[in-house]
Each structure stands twice: as structure tokens, then as C-alpha cells.
Amino acid sequence: MPYTAPVSEFKFLLEHVVDIAQITATERFCEATPDVVDAILREIGHLCDGIIAPLQREGDLHPAALENGVVRTSPGFAAGYRAIAEGGWLGLSASPEHGGMGLPLTLNTALNEMLSGACLALQLCPLLSQGQIEALEHHASDEIKAVYLPKLVSGEWTGTMNLTEPQAGSDVGAVQTRARDNGDGSFAITGQKIYITWGDHDVAENVVHLVLARLPDAPTGTRGLSLFIVPKWLPDADGVPDAPNGVTVVSLEHKLGLHGSPTCVMQYDGATGWLVGAPQGGMAAMFTMMNNARLGVGTQGIGVAEAAFQHALAYARDRRQGRTPSGERSILGHADVRRMLGGMQADIFAARAIALSCAAAIDMQQATGSAEWAARAAFLTPIAKAFGTDTGIAVANEGVQVHGGMGVIEETGAAQFCRDVRVTAIYEGTNGIQGMDLVGRKLSDGGEAAFSLIKEVEDTARAARDAFSAEAEALWDAAQSLREGTEWLLAQDDLNDRFAGSVPFLRAFARVLGAQFHLRAAQAAPRGNRAALMRLYFAQQLPELGGLLAQAQSGAGPLYALDFHAQGD
Amino acid sequence: MPYTAPVSEFKFLLEHVVDIAQITATERFCEATPDVVDAILREIGHLCDGIIAPLQREGDLHPAALENGVVRTSPGFAAGYRAIAEGGWLGLSASPEHGGMGLPLTLNTALNEMLSGACLALQLCPLLSQGQIEALEHHASDEIKAVYLPKLVSGEWTGTMNLTEPQAGSDVGAVQTRARDNGDGSFAITGQKIYITWGDHDVAENVVHLVLARLPDAPTGTRGLSLFIVPKWLPDADGVPDAPNGVTVVSLEHKLGLHGSPTCVMQYDGATGWLVGAPQGGMAAMFTMMNNARLGVGTQGIGVAEAAFQHALAYARDRRQGRTPSGERSILGHADVRRMLGGMQADIFAARAIALSCAAAIDMQQATGSAEWAARAAFLTPIAKAFGTDTGIAVANEGVQVHGGMGVIEETGAAQFCRDVRVTAIYEGTNGIQGMDLVGRKLSDGGEAAFSLIKEVEDTARAARDAFSAEAEALWDAAQSLREGTEWLLAQDDLNDRFAGSVPFLRAFARVLGAQFHLRAAQAAPRGNRAALMRLYFAQQLPELGGLLAQAQSGAGPLYALDFHAQGD
């Protein structure tokens, strides 16, 4: 069953739910007229449906492989990547100065979701390049920018991120890779990095690594980290890849999913690199791109969720099994099948609206420089990441269930979505870390950003009172509960009492925001499926809120009373 | 990290939570003295830890394969199976008349869980034999019993269940396989069956199929189905496998998990079989064993959950990453890691207690013939099946999350639990069908069985008032909410309004039962981990109840208002 990019859904959301007009009214994004937006969404749709989606199964069946030290990618992936590059899609949001289109991240988020729905394993490659482009735009010297950015934006070269080491996963400060000054402006990088996505491949002529490493005598911990750019092939004076660099692929990981995406162990043996940003400025550079990368990963979850939903719906429409109460001949007639599919769809809508509104806040921050937009973007980012990826996992899992026995037969394709999407809740900061970020750093403003979002929810509820009184009231009540929950967290003296409830709190926030967006959509299209989907969400999904907030406010006590060391011995 | 069978946990549960003394006080089960129970649990533990658990990864890496029409099983599986057979474990609950031990199903449930935790792919083989033994004990002629039961109980032969056909999955009534009377007491069976677990193998000398088929001129639907016994090798007059029968393996399925368990497409070409039970009595015979098989599958989920929990806990204990608020050096110091592991453990306890109390009710039904015990067993069965398998899936998924990036690397083993356990929510009646069974057939007594269980919850709450006043009150309130939810379902005129809320209702019931069992355990061991785990469940898991009951009572309306046909076109 082929994937169909949800182009008209994005149009509706951009117009009615996240107010793209506000973005395109700024000088920075004034070129993104409605016509341009429409044309771009349509083009992305063609690319994803026609060229990228057929690669999804290929990547799973024919994994990327290491042959004589070089990664050979899955059949068709090189052509698929070239189609993305030639469409100019690597540079959708990149600066026009280096060949980018300079369009809003909101549109780029739509691009990323549709590519992810079509083939997540391939989409990772351009996603990493996007992150590298952003990092270089903000932190690299003009010289480095001039050499690397045009190549990355055109897609001739691709980018990777090298943070993780065996002893340094979530704890980036434990990184041990060393950098020695060569005395000629370059550095010699030595160390091993793991989990390097698309660390090597045969789809483009060069691979450019951004590597976190430690200069001699640098302090321990994150403060001592610097960022280096290390190309696989060293460019000559004209920027043409010329001499091989001291970087090799040691092995590929054997993963649950994403078989088409080579996950490399990389060895740097005195590889030549150049500083990006200031010495010891590695974390600052990382943080610049991390927020957008996290949004990007949340968007991956939503893309897979959409694909898994379409796949399950198509199966349910065709499958006849048992008499149904409604007399419908397919299993769509069964209430529980509808409950599953409706819940999947309602959550996809919520997660997508949250991701787009996060992207919109980043765009507004960029366009206006406003601290308020920045705070809003920062607050929404961990929610978009964790809720988007949790939704991906939950929807893919429910998609298998809709298929019944066929769901676990690999040829059906439903199980692959589960396998592929699972890691999105882990990489780019586990969802637990997203929760800690939300209740820690993102509430460190005394709750200003949180309360401003809650206030907006109340405004939405107020505005919907006439058209949807019951749901408006439910949303209002939800906002009050969420406010109380937020106040409870803020009142805790021990930060660990916040951390204990961080994941349920994040989810509670997402539930309320999702309700708000559903209500906005229903107001824009009060008849038909939009309102029906909104009502289903209020009946089936929003009721989770009470339990989530109770969990969020139960503190660290019960968690630390349990003795895990006494067990299993 | 090796699996350790939770022997002492079972002892505690049997003694303090499900009251095995009540069972062993009956004449039927008087031989199951505490010494016998202890010795048996210990033996099972040795078998599972030492012999079966090492096969878990083997089965995944070296799947069962079809070679020249015969299934070759994974390395070590034959020896593992023989150890199970030679221990007499196939017949733990089988009648002594044919070589069984005649011990309570409650003990057999412990056996099944521990075998599943050690290696689910292998455990499926004896589980299927158990089901066949039970079916033959109840429905087969003395002649068939005499030939087949001793072989099945000794494990020399294994059993399979053949229900599903491509067009007949959950809708068993659509079965088309035909049976023609040979005029000599035997029948010629012709048709194709799919999803036949352990349909062929090399671990024992014969494979005995129970096949649902239709006699000539039989009515359509389930009423027209008869059950036949069809051995792979036809026994001679002395019961020795002699001539090949007309049954072949067409292919093996390529599955998400359980690679060590051969899932066969079977072709019957006029294969010789004999009636089990009356003509057109196939469904009656199926239903006899289906309840216990469903409990068995629920138990599989719990076994995998236990193994995944142990695996994740061992990883967390070892893994150092980041400064933790508690100063603990492993990631066990992080509140969210404790939240995940504590939730896993609390749910495993709840699911295990529910499964054991279901088994205990079946034992009491068998020992006393009481209709009340029968109704209780029937009511608990879909809850044990769905909650046990949902817990398996959720815990395995959380186990991957605890591992962080290592979780999706197959060598770690965490991901295999997810892949292996996924199908348990589907086979032996999807969990959606369990929900429909619960709110349909199992509430057709006007709620008598449900209210009797709720009354027991209230009694538990009352008894705990002094020792645990806050939790006793919470449990009492939960019982009231559950009663209201049950009354709401019973009051619906349209059965589909019940069906719409059936899955959340089932889960709500499990949540309350789980709370009850946790409280009982804490009362029996009021200090230390039992009480801490109970408090964690009340803080983190029980609060789901409100949302679940709201979902359960939202009716079919919102689900049918959504037009799935209008979408994606």
C-alpha cells in the first residue's frame, strides 16, 4: 500500500491552525506567498509519493553494508537521495547566501515529515545535513562556510554529527576524543565515535563530519569540548575532494530497524579537522542546532505515524472479517477497529500541530528576534520531540494490531514501521531527557513560557464557547488542571521531585495543546471530519490528562523508596 | 544477561495473594502440598535458567527453516524441548490416567510463565501440546485418548491447533477446509491452514494436528464446524508412527519475532483424520480449550515482561551516565529511570497476580464444579489475556528505552523481547476480541461476576484500612468508579456502545484488580519493597483509571461519526 503525502492536511494546518500568514507577513519570510507554499508542498508530495516511498521496503530488505571499508547503501537509495538534492530540498530553510531557499522552518518541517513517512532510513541523511548547515551558518568561519555550505546545500556533500562515544551517550561531557593543534590552523583528531548516522555511504561524493573533541588541557565535562569539521575527503584549494582523511568506518550496527540507514562506528586517527566556533565552544554550537534537530526527530515520529496509519486504514478498508454491528462489510464496521484508527488519526493531528507550532515559533523568533518567541520555541521543542516520537511508536504499534495476524508478518510492512520508528524516542536526547529539559531548564523562567501557552489555550476555549460549548468547557478545565500541575512543579524545592514527574507532565502538556489545536481546526471547518475527529479526541485522548497530572505530581518519594539493588540477587 | 526464574516471587504470590491453600484443600488437588509446590517451582527454575534461557538468542539468530519440505528447528531447540518433555512438564496439569501429574493449573501457569521468560519461541511448542491434551481429555473418544494422550503427555509427540485460513482469521465461521467420510471411521481432510505454530519440526517423532473442518452439507458459519485429529505420521495398530499422512508444510512465515518458532502454512490433501467430539461440535471443543489457552497466552506476555525487566534492570545497574540527583553512580539514580523500572515491575506484579487468580479460579471450578468459580474464571480470562500481553508489550518497549541507544542494537537483546512478544496481543483472539468477550458474553450474567469481584476489592480495601489508610481509601474509591462504569455498560441498549468502550473497560478492571493484589501483598509484607512497590503503583499506575473509565463510557457515537472512507482519496 503506497504512502500518500498529506499535502492538503498541511495546507489546512498551516492556514487554520498555526497561522502561517503571521510568518509570511514578516520581512524575513515575505517570499513565502501562499502560491509558493502551495507549489512547494505539492512538489514535495510528488517527490515523496513517486520516488522516495518505493525505497522504504528496499532499505529494510537490503540493509546498508560495509564492504572493504566503504558503506554500500540499499538499492535505489543513491537515486532517491539525488532526487532530494536536485530538488534543492537540502536548502529549503538554508540561507540564500549559500544557495538555500531561505524559506520558513515551518515548511521544512512539512518536508521532513513527508520524507520520513515515505522512507525514514533515507530521510536521516538529509536531516543530518540540515543540522550541519545550520551549525555552520551560525558558528563557522567565513572560510569554512565558503567551502562547505554550497556543497552541503546542493547536496553534493552530506553531513554527520559525531557526539557519542561508548562511555559518553546522554552524558556528552564524558567525551574523550582528542584534538591536537597542527600549528597550521588545522587540528589532528583522534578517537572513536559510535552511533554515527550515515557516517559513510555511496550516495554523494563527500561526507563531512562535525566532531566533538577535547583540546589538550581542556577542562573536563562539557565545558571542555570543542567542535571540529572533519571531511572524509580533504578538499583541495578549489574545494574539490582530493586526499583521503584519517577517518575510517570500523563497523555498522545491527539494528532493530532503519536497516537502510548506515549507523557507523567511526575511528579518527589523527584526522585533519578545523575548529567550528571558539575553542571550548563546542556545546554552544551543539545547542544551536540541537533544538531544531529535536524538532526534526519529533517530526520523524509523526511521518512514520502517518504512513503507519494510512497502511492500517487501507488494510481495514479491504479486510472482511466477521459480522459488524453497523452492517459495514469491512472490519471498519467494528467499534474497536474504529477506536484504534480514530485514536491514531487524532494523535497524529495533535502531534503534527504541535510540531508545526514549534517550527512557527522558531520562524517568528528568527524573523523578529523576540525573546518571547524564543522562549516559546524552546518550551515547545521537547514536547514536539517526545510527543511526536511517542506518537510514532504508539501509532505504529496500533497499526500492527489493526492488521491482526498479518501485522507481524514482515511482508505486510506494518511491523517495519514499529522497528524503524523505535529509536526516535531515544536519539537526539531520550524522551526522558526531553522531560527533564522541559521541567528543568524550560521552567527556569518561573513558568512564564508555560503560563503564556496555557493562557492561549484558555483564549481558544473562550473563542469556541458558542460553536462547541461542551468541548470548550472541557478545554478550559484542562487548562486549569495543567496550570495547577505546572504550579505544583514550580513549587518543589527539590528539582528531583520535578524530574520524577517530568515525562507525564510533558505528555499532559501535549494532551492539552493537542486539544486546543483540534478545537481550532473544528472551528475552521465545523462540519464533517474535522469536528468528528476533535470530538473523538476529547472523548478518548484528553481524558488521559487527570492520570498524567496525578503522576506528574507524585514526586520522587515513591520512586526512591523502591530498592532495586535488593532484587534479583 | 541471563534470565532468573522468579521462583520466590511465585511462592509469595501463591501463598499470600492467590491463596493456593484453598486449592490444595480440595480433594482434587490435595497432593499439591506446600513441599511439592516448592520442589516443583524450584525444579522449573533450574530448567528455565540453566537449559531453556540460553536458547532465546539462538532461536532469533538461527530461525527455524523449511528444508526439503521438513522444518529444521534452531540449534539447541531439540535438546531444550527434550528437557521439558523428560521433566514431565507437558503433563503437569494433565490427568494421571494418561501419565500426567494432575496438579493445579495455577502451578502450570507458573511453569508457562517461566518457560516463556526463558525462551518464548520454544515455549510455544509445549503450550500447544497442553491445549491439545486438554481438548482430547474432554472431547476425544477413549480409543483416541488411548493412542494419543500418553504420547502427548510424555512429549514424544507434540500438538498443534489448525483454525485459521486466509479468509478466516478472527471469523472462525468462515473456515472452508472440508472433511469427507472415508466410511471406515476416518475422514479425508482437504484444505489450507495458516499461522500454524510449530506445525512441523524435528524435536519429536510425530506432530498431531487438531483441525477445524466442515463435513459435507454442514451448515455455514461456526455451527457447521467439526474438529478432527490428523497426525503427521499415521500410527500403526501398536501406536507406532508408521505411514506418512497427506499433510505438508507449504511455507514458513517471515515474522517480526519468534524466529525460533516455525509458523507454518499447512496443506491438507485428503489427509486422514478422526472426529474429536460430535459432528458439528467443533466450536464446543474449541471453546473448552480456548479459555485456558488464552490464560496461557496472557502468561506468555508476563514471562517476556519479567525477562525484559530483569534485562533492563541489570543494564541500569551497570550503566554510568551523568550525575544523578541521588548521588548514585549508575543510571538507577535518575528519577525517570526509576519511574520506568518501577512501573515495569509494578505492572508485572499486577498482571501476574491476575493471571494466577484466574488460574486459581479454574482450579477451584474443576475441583468443586461450582458455577460461581466458573463464572469468575470466565470473567478473569480475557482480562488475564489482554492485560498480560499488553503488559508484555509495554514492559519490553520500556526496557528498550531504559537501554538508551543500546536498546535498538540487536546484540543487546532488549529489542528481541519487543519483537517476540508483539504477537501475543493478537493470537488466540486479539485483545480487541478479549474486550468484546468481556463486555459482551462475560457481562451477559447481568454483571454478577463483575460485581462479585468488585465486592472483593472493597473487602480488601476495608481490611487494609488500618495498615494503609490512604491506599485503602483510594482502592475503595476505585472500586466505586469501576462499579459505576460497569453499571453504565450494562445500561446500554445498543451492544455496540459497550463494544466501543470494551478495551479501556478491560484495562480499567485490570488496573483495579492490580491495585487490590498490590495491597494484599503489602499487607502480607508491610515493610520493604512490597509496600514500596504498592505505593508506586498507587501513585503511578492506578491514576490511569479515571481516563480509562471515561473512555469506556464514551459510547460508539464519536467512533462512527468519523468518516474513514472519505480519507486519503
Boltz contact constraints between the chains, C-beta under 6 A:
constraints:
  - contact:
      token1: [A, 4]
      token2: [B, 568]
      max_distance: 6.0
  - contact:
      token1: [A, 169]
      token2: [B, 321]
      max_distance: 6.0
  - contact:
      token1: [A, 169]
      token2: [B, 404]
      max_distance: 6.0
  - contact:
      token1: [A, 169]
      token2: [B, 405]
      max_distance: 6.0
  - contact:
      token1: [A, 170]
      token2: [B, 321]
      max_distance: 6.0
  - contact:
      token1: [A, 170]
      token2: [B, 322]
      max_distance: 6.0
  - contact:
      token1: [A, 171]
      token2: [B, 321]
      max_distance: 6.0
  - contact:
      token1: [A, 171]
      token2: [B, 322]
      max_distance: 6.0
  - contact:
      token1: [A, 195]
      token2: [B, 405]
      max_distance: 6.0
  - contact:
      token1: [A, 253]
      token2: [B, 409]
      max_distance: 6.0
  - contact:
      token1: [A, 254]
      token2: [B, 410]
      max_distance: 6.0
  - contact:
      token1: [A, 255]
      token2: [B, 408]
      max_distance: 6.0
  - contact:
      token1: [A, 256]
      token2: [B, 408]
      max_distance: 6.0
  - contact:
      token1: [A, 256]
      token2: [B, 415]
      max_distance: 6.0
  - contact:
      token1: [A, 310]
      token2: [B, 568]
      max_distance: 6.0
  - contact:
      token1: [A, 321]
      token2: [B, 169]
      max_distance: 6.0
  - contact:
      token1: [A, 321]
      token2: [B, 170]
      max_distance: 6.0
  - contact:
      token1: [A, 321]
      token2: [B, 171]
      max_distance: 6.0
  - contact:
      token1: [A, 322]
      token2: [B, 170]
      max_distance: 6.0
  - contact:
      token1: [A, 322]
      token2: [B, 171]
      max_distance: 6.0
  - contact:
      token1: [A, 325]
      token2: [B, 496]
      max_distance: 6.0
  - contact:
      token1: [A, 332]
      token2: [B, 564]
      max_distance: 6.0
  - contact:
      token1: [A, 335]
      token2: [B, 496]
      max_distance: 6.0
  - contact:
      token1: [A, 335]
      token2: [B, 499]
      max_distance: 6.0
  - contact:
      token1: [A, 335]
      token2: [B, 500]
      max_distance: 6.0
  - contact:
      token1: [A, 335]
      token2: [B, 556]
      max_distance: 6.0
  - contact:
      token1: [A, 335]
      token2: [B, 559]
      max_distance: 6.0
  - contact:
      token1: [A, 336]
      token2: [B, 432]
      max_distance: 6.0
  - contact:
      token1: [A, 336]
      token2: [B, 503]
      max_distance: 6.0
  - contact:
      token1: [A, 338]
      token2: [B, 559]
      max_distance: 6.0
  - contact:
      token1: [A, 339]
      token2: [B, 559]
      max_distance: 6.0
  - contact:
      token1: [A, 342]
      token2: [B, 559]
      max_distance: 6.0
  - contact:
      token1: [A, 342]
      token2: [B, 562]
      max_distance: 6.0
  - contact:
      token1: [A, 404]
      token2: [B, 169]
      max_distance: 6.0
  - contact:
      token1: [A, 404]
      token2: [B, 426]
      max_distance: 6.0
  - contact:
      token1: [A, 404]
      token2: [B, 430]
      max_distance: 6.0
  - contact:
      token1: [A, 405]
      token2: [B, 169]
      max_distance: 6.0
  - contact:
      token1: [A, 405]
      token2: [B, 195]
      max_distance: 6.0
  - contact:
      token1: [A, 405]
      token2: [B, 426]
      max_distance: 6.0
  - contact:
      token1: [A, 408]
      token2: [B, 255]
      max_distance: 6.0
  - contact:
      token1: [A, 408]
      token2: [B, 256]
      max_distance: 6.0
  - contact:
      token1: [A, 408]
      token2: [B, 422]
      max_distance: 6.0
  - contact:
      token1: [A, 408]
      token2: [B, 423]
      max_distance: 6.0
  - contact:
      token1: [A, 409]
      token2: [B, 253]
      max_distance: 6.0
  - contact:
      token1: [A, 410]
      token2: [B, 254]
      max_distance: 6.0
  - contact:
      token1: [A, 415]
      token2: [B, 256]
      max_distance: 6.0
  - contact:
      token1: [A, 422]
      token2: [B, 408]
      max_distance: 6.0
  - contact:
      token1: [A, 423]
      token2: [B, 408]
      max_distance: 6.0
  - contact:
      token1: [A, 426]
      token2: [B, 404]
      max_distance: 6.0
  - contact:
      token1: [A, 426]
      token2: [B, 405]
      max_distance: 6.0
  - contact:
      token1: [A, 430]
      token2: [B, 404]
      max_distance: 6.0
  - contact:
      token1: [A, 432]
      token2: [B, 336]
      max_distance: 6.0
  - contact:
      token1: [A, 496]
      token2: [B, 325]
      max_distance: 6.0
  - contact:
      token1: [A, 496]
      token2: [B, 335]
      max_distance: 6.0
  - contact:
      token1: [A, 499]
      token2: [B, 335]
      max_distance: 6.0
  - contact:
      token1: [A, 500]
      token2: [B, 335]
      max_distance: 6.0
  - contact:
      token1: [A, 503]
      token2: [B, 336]
      max_distance: 6.0
  - contact:
      token1: [A, 529]
      token2: [B, 563]
      max_distance: 6.0
  - contact:
      token1: [A, 532]
      token2: [B, 561]
      max_distance: 6.0
  - contact:
      token1: [A, 532]
      token2: [B, 562]
      max_distance: 6.0
  - contact:
      token1: [A, 535]
      token2: [B, 558]
      max_distance: 6.0
  - contact:
      token1: [A, 536]
      token2: [B, 558]
      max_distance: 6.0
  - contact:
      token1: [A, 539]
      token2: [B, 554]
      max_distance: 6.0
  - contact:
      token1: [A, 539]
      token2: [B, 558]
      max_distance: 6.0
  - contact:
      token1: [A, 540]
      token2: [B, 551]
      max_distance: 6.0
  - contact:
      token1: [A, 543]
      token2: [B, 547]
      max_distance: 6.0
  - contact:
      token1: [A, 543]
      token2: [B, 550]
      max_distance: 6.0
  - contact:
      token1: [A, 543]
      token2: [B, 551]
      max_distance: 6.0
  - contact:
      token1: [A, 544]
      token2: [B, 547]
      max_distance: 6.0
  - contact:
      token1: [A, 546]
      token2: [B, 546]
      max_distance: 6.0
  - contact:
      token1: [A, 547]
      token2: [B, 543]
      max_distance: 6.0
  - contact:
      token1: [A, 547]
      token2: [B, 544]
      max_distance: 6.0
  - contact:
      token1: [A, 547]
      token2: [B, 547]
      max_distance: 6.0
  - contact:
      token1: [A, 550]
      token2: [B, 543]
      max_distance: 6.0
  - contact:
      token1: [A, 551]
      token2: [B, 540]
      max_distance: 6.0
  - contact:
      token1: [A, 551]
      token2: [B, 543]
      max_distance: 6.0
  - contact:
      token1: [A, 554]
      token2: [B, 539]
      max_distance: 6.0
  - contact:
      token1: [A, 556]
      token2: [B, 335]
      max_distance: 6.0
  - contact:
      token1: [A, 558]
      token2: [B, 535]
      max_distance: 6.0
  - contact:
      token1: [A, 558]
      token2: [B, 536]
      max_distance: 6.0
  - contact:
      token1: [A, 558]
      token2: [B, 539]
      max_distance: 6.0
  - contact:
      token1: [A, 559]
      token2: [B, 335]
      max_distance: 6.0
  - contact:
      token1: [A, 559]
      token2: [B, 338]
      max_distance: 6.0
  - contact:
      token1: [A, 559]
      token2: [B, 339]
      max_distance: 6.0
  - contact:
      token1: [A, 559]
      token2: [B, 342]
      max_distance: 6.0
  - contact:
      token1: [A, 561]
      token2: [B, 532]
      max_distance: 6.0
  - contact:
      token1: [A, 562]
      token2: [B, 342]
      max_distance: 6.0
  - contact:
      token1: [A, 562]
      token2: [B, 532]
      max_distance: 6.0
  - contact:
      token1: [A, 563]
      token2: [B, 529]
      max_distance: 6.0
  - contact:
      token1: [A, 564]
      token2: [B, 332]
      max_distance: 6.0
  - contact:
      token1: [A, 568]
      token2: [B, 4]
      max_distance: 6.0
  - contact:
      token1: [A, 568]
      token2: [B, 310]
      max_distance: 6.0
